[in-house]
Amino acid sequence: MPKRKRALNKKKLTGKQEAFARHYARFGIGTEAYKKAYPTSKSWTNGSIEVEASKLKKNPKVLLRIEEWRERLDKKFEASIARTIKELSYIAYNDPKNLLDSEGNCLPMYEIPERDRRAIAGLQHIKHQAKGGDRIAKTHYKTFDKVKAADIIIKEAGGYPRDTINLLLNGEEITTVLKSLPDDIARAVKAKLEAKAKKR
């Protein structure tokens, strides 16, 4: 039902009104959206463009379409951010042992679970000669920086507000976050917070 309503609303708009609504929803600048939708207005004075853009924004049909475009863009942006954070979590919480077999050799790529493969930045083939003269080839995986990934995740969660660094070091919220991280990452993140606090 909502889709039908959205489609009907689009039909009621002219092509130029639709272009204005889409551009205004993305950038929020009425005069620029108007010039994009009505190219001939570029020769007008800024005052004239502002007046016409303001009129268009007050048009109920155009206003509804702007809101629809904003809703669509917000969902797209949120989905993109959520996916990025998910990808970073694969790096930050990756356990390197999942890349190795019981003898410490790198597993073939196809045997590594997908979430662990996402932490791999690259691979290196190393060839060396054994005592008996046989040539042995080994593969080594290089993973992305776990500390950097954790740092980005915590920043996205608001973990580094500049005005409350000292408070966060002893605060319950950051302590809970640090406890949820692997020890090596928790130590690195705490050290970075302490370094930031000293610079203030």
Secondary structure, DSSP 8 states (H G I E B T S, - for coil): -HHHHHHHHHHHS-HHHHHHHHHHHHH--HHHHHHHH-GGGGGS-HHHHHHHHHHHHHSHHHHHHHHHHHHHHHHHHHHHHHHHHHHHHHHHT--GGGGB-TTS-B--GGGS-HHHHTTEEEEEEEEEE-TTS-EEEEEEEEE--HHHHHHHHHHHTT---GGGHHHHHH-HHHHHHHHHS-HHHHHHHHHHHHHHHHH-
